[in-house]
């Protein structure tokens, strides 16, 4: 371990470096078996440094999930512009692309293996993850919502997407139909009162 791990202005990058190390560990060992000592070793820092940024494995998972969700949403939004000309079709394409992106990205797909269902269920209810998704996703097409309503909508969207990632539909057409019938009405209908 390097004694100058945080030297030279790198302190602001420390959390990112730790999360990058976690990504590699999740690919190699799976999500549930990675311990904090392994994370510190992989990141090249001490356990004390690791705990300075993440006080528990759960907080590390939340930070990782939040970062990866934000990056995924940014990538997909950059590829699929939502200009409002066909809100239902465009949003359906975005949601379908998000599901596909998670499934084809190894360090994300590992989270939705059956052995990790409990962790994913906990994370999908985490305020850190929900806040990230609400800001990065719901805000892109429902700027009219009050913050509390956006969070509620974000919670529903996360649960629906996690459900499809954990228990995928038999075909993409079936998945699109589920999204169209059970998620899009809530995401797009500004007449619904969200409390």
Steps between C-alpha positions, in 0.01 A plus 500: 500500500632840404560745784410793274160360404325830569792729413528734207140622487352154464280519809199602291550190284533254787137388507501451122817295520344279767183456293710407196672233709162371617385465139788263424440301819131455422592357163760263644328387821133594477320757707426318824848367570699823476623621839630839605857370549502376140370836380774689686766270359365526144480880526852520641394674819476414866177382660497824700501698175225282357285552810560875478303499175262206556406413857351162406466254218143622454615861452758376249228311310273807503779724368592248232138446391432874499807578293441221252130587465587864432765405242264253332220756480736762357624255234152394398359856496793610282413230247120541516389859493170573669364799309134445585384444141392144588528482881367146538708352218815687596474416868424136422814490285702657784371253759561203271851629425571533873400141563715382208796707616487352851477147361796543264725673757666225705558703818132599500350170385662316793274691740189341352607138536271306737764486777496880524123556512501608865770760450324641194170521688668697781683730260190571295346653812808698597456878505843545339410289200147641471627859520753433224241341276245769568745776414656327201192333355161633609619860474575451130135467405293615800645834604147597610507276806560616853808334651293269724289385206811445287646279773179294518501460124868411512425233760237343277725513194787336690276222629361431154843495336656287775211257464564463127874464553453237769216313327524586130206456266521219245549738207589863440150559360346369822733718704408807295130418552552479877682833501235660278210375712634525854774763510447753221154610617649610832809657346321705236151585623527838667132477598577231758535645845818364653516534875 
